[in-house]
Each structure stands twice: as C-alpha cells, then as structure tokens.
Amino acid sequence: MLVKEIIRKKRDGAELDKAEIDFLIAGLADESVSREQVSAFTMATYFQGMSVAETSALTLAMLHSGRVMDWKSHDLGGPVVDKHSTGGVGDKVSLMLAPMIAACGGFVPMISGRGLGHTGGTLDKMESIPGYNTSPDLDVLAQVIKNVGCAVIGQTEDLAPADRLIYSVRDVTATVESIPLITASILSKKLSAGLDSLVMDIKVGPGAFMETEEDAGNLARSIIHTAKESGMPTHAVITSMDEVLGLTAGNALEVMETVDYLTGKHRDPRLHEVVLALTSEMLLLSGLTTSREEAQEKLQAVLDNGRAAEVFDQMVVALGGPKDFIENADRHLDHAPIIKPVYAPEDGYISHIDVRDVGNVIVSLGGGRSVPGQVLDMAVGLTDIVGVGARVDRDKPLALIHARTEEDAAKATEQMQAAFHLSGGRVEEKPAIKRILTL
C-alpha cells in the first residue's frame, strides 16, 4: 500500500476503506508519512469530503494511535463529561465551564487545543498563567481530576498523537473548515479522555469556521452520529459568532475576564447565556440533573457561593500555577505596555462585525499564530469590545487595544475600524443560542 495512491484516491473523490485510513494514520506514528503528504491528504479531504464510514474510521484510527484513559479504576463517584467548541473569537467559555461542572459533581478532563487560524486556543489562554502545566503526564492528570474535579490541559504524547500533526497542518494549509477533519480531530481527543458524554458548542457566523447555519447543522450531525457509533452520547448547541464572545479577546485578557466572571465581579450577559446553555446541557446529558431549569439553578448556585471560583483556583495550583491566582490574577498575568482606545470613524450603532477580521487583529498583534510553533505574546489583545447594537461615539470606543508597540497599535486601529460597520439607527441584537441538537 502506497501513501501517495491513498492521497490520489481521495483527491479523485473515491471513498477510502478502513485499511487505507489505518495505514495512513499508522504512518504518522512511524514517520513514514511526511508532513507534505499530510498536507496533501488534508487538502484532498477538504475538497472531496468523507462519508460517515470514512469519518468514523479516521476518528478511531487517530484515537487508537495512542492511549485511551479509563476512569473506572479511579472510582471518581460521578460522570466524566466534557464540552468542546469549534472555535470563536473571545471564546473563553471552557475556562469557566470546567470548574462550574466540577463544582456540581461532574469530572472534566478537558483536552484542549491551541489557536487555529483567527480563533484563540484554550490551551494558549491557560499558558498565560505563570507556572501552569498544560502537559502533565497521565498519572498527574488522573490525580488532579480525582482531587479537584477538572483539568484543562493539552494533548499529551500518549493521547491521540496522530491528531497533533494533522491539527498543526490544518492551521496553516487553509483546511481548518473541513467537517470530516474537524469531527475526527475533536472526537479522537475527546474519546481518548475516556468521556461518558460530550456537549459540542458549534459556532456559526462571520467569526466561526462554519459561517452558515446549514454548515453548522451538518457539522453537528456529523459529530453526533460519529460519537454515537463510538458509544459516547453527544448533544450539540449551535451558538452565534456574529460578535466577539464577552468583552475581551487575547490570551491573558480572556483569563482575567474568566476570573471576573467566576468571582462575580462582572459577567457579560451574552457570555453568561452561552456558558449556562452549555453547562446545563452537560449536567442534563450526564444525569446530574433532570431538567435544564434545575441545571441552571444548580450552576448559578456554585457561581454565587464561590465554589466554582474555588475549584478554578485549586486546578491552577494543582497544575503548577500561583497559589493565590484568583485573588491576585491581575498581578500574575502579563500586561501590554501600550493601551489605546480605537474609535469608529463616525458616530452610530454597530450593525455588523467582521469577527474573523477582529480575530486576525489578535494574530497581527502577536497573540495568535501565523506559522506553526510561533511563540505568542500573551499580553496583547482587546478589551471592552462592543457588540452588535451598541452605540459608539467620540466618548465610547469600539475597544481598547493592548499592544507591544505603537506601530502594532496603529495597525490594529486600522483593522478594527474596517471590521466594525455602523448604522444611523438602532440595530436589533441577534440571539446567542441558535438551537440544540440531541438526535
């Protein structure tokens, strides 16, 4: 069997069988498949797609390229559940969600990824916390999950190693949006974490990889069906990415917003709605509650009594971060030396936002990757970002830019002004939650 013939077959639109997919993925492990061949395979898949059988075979091949966690021997005393987002600008939901679920009795081994394209990565955000170890060995991970209830980490060498190379190649070859590749990447990681159930956050809109509700629905069904074949019940919540989620975009800045959210200092209403929708679905699917209404009450309680913030703090300490992080987060996180407001060229109401372009502002500031392995500037980004329907004028800016240099700030100003579109009259906000798919 030749790798180039497998690539040729997929390039020409034919369906690959399980043996061919297994052979290709096995070649990643022994390095008989080159990075160039992986790039060609992802591009062929992007254009030709995959059947459900192919996607399932790819998912399982990537899953079994490494170790699969088994939580039964750890006697956790509760369900193992997780959530995954397809990626958005300002999407820091995972950082809030994991400790909230743990505070409600669930266990969350969250295997997260780095930024893809214009979207930020949960792993990058957590690495803005000094000392925080995003790649503990699996024994440490198991201990943290048992003692704390959650851990937000990256893929270890043992978990779905084949996905790491494919993931990095997709980021720089314009193949991020491929539904089969997204499905296999997500589920190989989540299945390797030994989950009892999963909730998907499928972003849709100009700031998402799925720009239409039809595409988002197709991805949701692909993930739900593929997960079902692997024995992992999965629900999908389709959420809007018509604007930045929350008030911040940028690694350390989003962590600071997370701390403010968990401690109750400030909770952006739209962000709060998305967090509650996803966490409620997780509690319902895992059997920790019997209704969404009961779930929301339980979740609000662990926010109000401080238990969720306490769990986040315990997770940070358990994985090497500062012992007083929640209390002194602003002191521990890095800060950009230049902070400047960016104003719209004229007064008016925000009618539309090119959210992808806002995400690319973070990349241009140095907070996202334009090449694989790029070291990120954790301090840069945007705060106080306005949403659709907000009125802006000479006293109310579009956002505050956090930059390393004046030149970077000036470039970001131009990009931001081009990304926000204004109307002379009031504009109605779009709903944050589109729909929920459960099969």
C-alpha positions in Angstrom: 0.0 0.0 0.0 1.4 3.4 -1.0 0.5 6.6 0.7 0.6 8.6 -2.5 -2.0 6.3 -4.0 -4.3 6.8 -1.0 -3.9 10.5 -1.4 -4.6 10.2 -5.2 -7.7 8.1 -4.5 -9.1 10.7 -2.1 -8.1 13.6 -4.4 -10.2 12.0 -7.2 -13.2 11.7 -5.0 -13.2 7.9 -4.2 -14.1 6.5 -0.8 -11.2 5.2 1.3 -11.6 2.0 3.2 -10.7 1.4 6.8 -7.4 -0.4 5.9 -6.2 2.6 3.8 -7.1 5.1 6.6 -5.5 2.9 9.3 -2.3 2.6 7.1 -2.1 6.4 6.6 -2.6 7.2 10.3 -0.1 4.5 11.3 2.4 6.1 9.0 2.2 9.3 11.1 3.5 7.3 14.2 6.5 5.7 12.4 7.2 8.9 10.4 6.8 7.0 7.1 4.2 9.7 6.1 5.8 13.1 5.5 4.3 16.4 6.5 3.9 17.2 2.8 1.8 14.1 2.4 -0.3 15.0 5.4 -0.9 18.4 3.8 -1.9 16.8 0.6 -4.3 14.5 2.4 -6.0 17.3 4.3 -6.4 19.3 1.2 -7.9 16.4 -0.8 -10.3 15.7 2.1 -11.2 19.4 2.3 -12.3 19.4 -1.3 -13.8 15.8 -1.6 -15.2 15.3 1.9 -15.7 12.0 3.6 -18.6 9.6 4.2 -19.8 8.8 7.7 -17.9 5.5 7.5 -14.7 7.2 6.4 -15.0 9.8 9.2 -15.6 7.1 11.8 -12.7 5.1 10.6 -10.4 8.2 10.7 -11.6 9.1 14.2 -10.9 5.6 15.5 -7.6 5.4 13.8 -6.5 8.7 15.3 -7.9 7.6 18.7 -6.0 4.3 18.8 -2.8 6.0 17.7 -2.3 6.5 21.5 -3.6 5.6 24.9 -7.2 5.8 26.0 -8.0 6.9 29.5 -10.1 4.5 31.7 -11.6 6.2 34.7 -13.4 3.2 36.2 -10.4 2.2 38.3 -10.2 5.6 39.8 -13.7 5.4 41.5 -14.5 9.0 40.8 -18.0 8.8 42.1 -19.5 10.9 39.3 -19.8 11.2 35.5 -16.9 12.1 33.3 -18.1 14.8 30.9 -16.7 17.5 28.7 -17.5 20.2 26.2 -15.8 21.2 23.0 -16.1 24.4 20.9 -15.4 24.6 17.2 -13.6 27.9 18.0 -14.5 31.5 18.0 -13.1 35.0 18.8 -13.2 35.7 22.6 -14.4 32.2 23.4 -13.2 31.6 26.9 -16.2 29.5 27.9 -14.1 26.4 28.6 -12.2 28.2 31.4 -15.5 29.0 33.2 -17.3 25.8 32.4 -14.9 23.2 33.7 -14.8 24.4 37.3 -18.6 25.0 37.3 -19.3 21.4 36.2 -16.8 20.1 38.8 -18.5 22.2 41.5 -21.8 20.5 40.5 -20.4 16.9 40.9 -19.1 16.2 37.4 -15.5 15.4 36.4 -14.0 17.2 33.4 -10.7 16.0 31.9 -10.6 18.8 29.2 -8.2 18.0 26.4 -7.9 21.4 24.6 -6.1 22.7 21.6 -4.1 25.7 20.5 -5.4 28.5 18.4 -6.5 27.7 14.8 -6.4 30.4 12.2 -8.2 33.5 13.5 -9.6 31.8 16.6 -7.9 31.7 20.0 -7.0 28.4 21.7 -8.0 27.4 25.2 -4.5 25.9 25.8 -2.8 29.2 24.9 -5.0 31.0 27.3 -4.2 28.7 30.2 -0.5 29.0 29.4 -0.7 32.8 30.1 -0.9 31.7 33.8 2.7 31.6 35.2 3.8 28.1 36.0 0.6 26.4 34.8 1.5 23.0 33.3 -0.7 22.2 30.3 1.1 18.9 29.6 1.2 16.8 32.8 1.7 13.1 32.5 -1.4 11.0 32.7 -0.8 9.9 36.3 -0.8 13.6 37.3 -3.9 14.3 35.2 -5.8 11.4 36.9 -4.8 12.7 40.4 -5.9 16.3 39.6 -9.2 15.0 38.2 -9.9 12.9 41.2 -8.9 15.6 43.8 -10.1 18.7 42.1 -12.7 17.6 39.6 -11.3 19.2 36.4 -8.1 19.9 34.5 -7.7 22.0 31.3 -4.7 20.5 29.5 -3.4 19.9 26.1 -2.8 16.6 24.3 -0.1 14.6 26.0 2.3 12.4 24.0 0.0 9.4 24.8 -3.4 10.8 23.8 -4.3 10.8 20.1 -0.8 11.6 18.9 -1.8 11.3 15.3 -4.1 14.3 15.7 -1.4 16.7 16.8 0.4 16.6 13.4 -2.8 16.8 11.4 -4.1 19.6 13.6 -1.0 21.7 13.1 -1.0 21.2 9.4 -4.7 22.2 9.1 -3.9 25.5 10.8 -1.5 26.6 8.0 -3.0 25.0 4.9 -6.5 26.6 4.9 -8.1 23.2 5.6 -9.5 24.1 9.1 -13.1 24.2 7.9 -13.3 20.6 6.7 -16.2 18.9 8.5 -14.7 15.3 8.5 -11.3 16.6 9.7 -13.0 18.7 12.4 -15.1 15.7 13.5 -12.2 13.3 13.7 -9.9 15.8 15.4 -12.4 16.6 18.1 -13.7 13.1 18.8 -10.3 11.4 18.7 -9.2 13.7 21.5 -12.4 13.5 23.5 -12.7 9.7 23.2 -9.1 9.4 24.3 -10.1 11.2 27.5 -12.5 8.4 28.4 -15.7 10.5 28.5 -19.1 9.3 29.4 -20.7 12.1 27.4 -19.9 15.3 25.4 -21.6 18.6 24.6 -20.5 20.4 21.5 -20.5 24.2 21.0 -20.9 24.7 17.3 -20.1 28.3 16.5 -21.8 29.9 13.4 -21.4 33.3 11.8 -18.7 35.5 10.4 -16.3 34.8 13.3 -16.7 31.0 13.0 -15.3 28.3 10.8 -19.0 27.4 10.0 -20.4 30.6 8.5 -23.9 29.4 7.8 -26.5 27.6 10.0 -26.6 24.8 7.3 -22.9 24.1 7.7 -23.1 24.3 11.5 -26.0 21.8 11.4 -24.1 19.5 9.1 -21.1 19.5 11.4 -23.3 19.0 14.5 -24.9 15.9 12.9 -21.5 14.6 11.8 -20.1 14.8 15.3 -23.3 13.4 17.0 -23.5 10.4 14.6 -19.8 9.6 14.7 -19.8 9.9 18.5 -22.8 7.7 18.8 -21.1 4.9 16.8 -18.3 5.1 19.4 -20.7 4.9 22.3 -20.4 8.4 23.6 -23.7 10.3 23.9 -23.3 13.8 22.5 -25.5 16.9 22.2 -24.7 20.0 20.2 -25.6 23.6 20.9 -25.3 25.9 17.9 -24.2 29.4 19.1 -23.8 32.7 17.4 -20.4 34.1 16.4 -21.8 37.3 15.0 -19.7 39.2 17.5 -16.9 38.7 19.9 -18.0 36.5 22.8 -17.6 38.5 26.0 -15.6 41.7 26.4 -12.1 40.5 25.7 -10.0 38.8 23.0 -6.4 37.8 23.7 -4.9 35.2 26.0 -4.2 36.8 29.4 -7.0 39.3 28.9 -9.5 36.4 28.5 -8.2 34.7 31.6 -8.7 37.9 33.5 -12.3 38.1 32.2 -12.7 34.5 33.4 -11.6 35.4 36.9 -14.0 38.3 36.9 -16.8 36.1 35.8 -16.2 33.3 38.3 -15.8 35.7 41.2 -18.9 37.7 40.2 -17.0 41.0 39.6 -18.5 41.2 36.1 -20.5 38.8 33.9 -21.2 39.8 30.4 -24.9 38.8 29.8 -24.3 37.3 26.3 -21.3 35.3 27.5 -23.3 34.2 30.6 -26.1 33.0 28.5 -23.8 30.8 26.4 -22.0 29.4 29.5 -25.3 28.4 31.1 -26.7 26.8 28.0 -23.6 24.6 27.6 -23.2 23.7 31.2 -26.9 23.0 31.6 -26.7 20.6 28.7 -23.7 18.9 30.2 -25.5 18.3 33.6 -28.6 17.1 31.8 -26.8 14.7 29.5 -24.6 13.3 32.3 -27.6 12.7 34.6 -26.6 15.2 37.2 -29.9 17.0 36.8 -33.2 16.0 35.3 -34.1 19.3 33.6 -32.4 22.4 32.1 -34.2 24.5 34.7 -32.8 22.5 37.6 -29.4 22.6 35.9 -29.4 26.4 35.7 -30.3 26.8 39.3 -27.5 24.5 40.4 -25.0 26.3 38.2 -26.0 29.7 39.4 -25.6 28.5 43.0 -22.0 27.4 42.5 -21.2 30.8 41.0 -23.0 32.7 43.7 -21.5 30.8 46.7 -17.9 31.0 45.2 -17.5 27.2 44.8 -16.7 27.4 41.0 -14.0 30.1 41.6 -12.6 27.9 44.3 -12.3 24.9 42.0 -10.6 27.0 39.3 -8.1 28.2 41.9 -7.5 24.6 43.1 -7.0 23.5 39.5 -4.4 26.2 38.8 -2.5 25.3 42.0 -2.6 21.5 41.3 -1.1 22.1 37.8 1.7 24.4 39.0 0.2 27.8 38.9 0.3 30.5 41.7 -1.4 29.6 45.0 -3.1 33.0 45.1 -4.1 33.2 41.5 -7.8 34.0 41.8 -7.1 36.6 44.5 -4.2 38.3 42.6 -4.7 37.3 38.9 -4.1 40.9 37.7 -0.7 40.8 39.4 0.3 37.4 38.0 -0.8 37.9 34.4 1.4 39.8 31.8 0.3 43.3 30.7 1.0 45.0 27.4 2.8 48.3 27.7 0.5 50.2 25.3 -3.3 50.5 25.9 -5.2 52.7 23.5 -8.8 53.2 22.6 -9.9 52.8 19.0 -12.8 54.9 17.9 -15.2 54.5 14.9 -14.7 57.0 12.1 -18.2 58.4 12.9 -21.0 58.1 15.5 -23.6 55.4 15.1 -24.9 51.9 16.1 -22.9 48.8 15.3 -24.8 46.9 12.6 -22.3 44.2 11.6 -18.9 43.0 12.7 -16.4 41.1 10.6 -15.5 38.9 13.5 -12.9 36.9 11.6 -11.1 40.2 10.9 -11.2 41.0 14.7 -9.6 37.6 15.4 -6.9 38.5 12.8 -6.2 41.7 14.8 -5.1 39.4 17.7 -2.9 37.5 15.3 -1.3 40.6 13.9 -0.6 41.9 17.4 1.3 38.7 18.2 -1.4 36.9 20.2 -2.2 34.3 17.6 -0.1 32.2 15.2 0.7 32.9 11.6 3.2 30.0 11.4 3.3 26.7 13.3 5.2 26.8 16.7 5.1 30.6 16.9 5.7 31.9 20.4 2.7 34.0 21.4 2.6 37.4 23.2 0.2 36.5 26.0 -0.5 40.2 27.0 -1.8 41.6 23.7 -5.3 41.8 22.6 -8.6 43.7 23.0 -10.8 44.7 26.0 -14.1 46.5 26.3 -15.2 45.3 22.9 -18.6 46.5 21.9 -21.2 44.2 20.3 -23.9 44.5 17.6 -26.5 47.1 18.5 -24.1 49.2 20.7 -23.8 52.9 20.1 -20.4 54.3 19.6 -19.2 57.9 19.5 -16.2 60.0 20.5 -16.7 59.0 24.1 -17.5 55.3 23.5 -14.7 53.4 21.6 -15.0 50.2 19.7 -12.5 48.6 22.1 -9.2 49.2 23.9 -6.2 47.9 22.1 -3.4 46.2 24.2 -0.2 46.3 22.1 3.5 45.8 22.4 4.5 48.7 20.2 2.9 51.9 18.9 3.2 50.6 15.3 1.3 47.5 16.3 -1.4 49.6 17.9 -1.7 51.9 14.8 -2.1 48.8 12.5 -4.7 47.3 14.9 -6.6 50.6 14.9 -7.0 50.5 11.1 -8.0 46.8 11.2 -10.6 47.4 13.9 -12.2 50.4 12.2 -12.6 48.4 9.0 -14.1 45.4 10.8 -17.0 47.3 12.5 -19.8 48.6 10.4 -22.2 51.3 11.5 -25.8 52.3 11.0 -27.5 55.6 11.8 -30.5 53.9 13.5 -30.8 51.3 16.3 -29.9 47.7 15.4 -31.5 44.7 17.0 -29.2 42.1 18.6 -29.2 38.6 17.3 -29.8 35.6 19.7 -26.7 34.0 21.2 -28.2 30.5 21.2 -29.5 29.3 17.8 -30.6 25.7 18.6 -29.9 22.5 20.4 -29.4 19.2 18.6 -29.8 15.9 20.5 -30.7 13.4 17.9 
